[in-house]
């Protein structure tokens, strides 16, 4: 089994939902890129980015955050692949 740390993005923040409830969220970082950096610095070998706004709207909403995260991790020389989900149909 492979486990991937995730950065869930809702309203521009890195969040965790309580039991999948969009109304019951905990913001753990106002900057999803900072959250991704922490995972990479902690030794993550891959990262999963979830566009929760996109999942709700049925189309990608947070692509700028994905681009920033993927660009930053690549520029740092870290070989951390990034998966993306949410709003893709």
C-alpha positions, 0 to 999 in steps of 0.5 A, a space after each residue: 500500500 502507498 500512502 500519499 499526504 494530501 493538501 485539500 484546498 477549499 476557499 484558497 486555504 489548506 483544510 481538513 473536512 470533518 467527515 466530508 462535511 464542507 461546512 465543518 472544516 479546519 483551516 490548517 494553513 492559509 497558504 496551500 503552497 506552505 502546506 505542500 512545502 512542509 510535506 516535501 521537507 518532511 520527506 514525502 515521496 509524492 503529494 496529492 492535491 485535492 481541489 475541494 472547490 472543484 469537486 463541489 462545482 464540477 470543474 477545476 477551480 484551484 489550478 493556480 495553486 496546483 501550478 504553484 505547488 508543482 512549480 515550487 517542488 520542481 524548482 527546489 529539485 525535490 523529486 516529488 510527483 504531484 497528483 491532482 483531483 477534484 472537479 475533473 469529470 
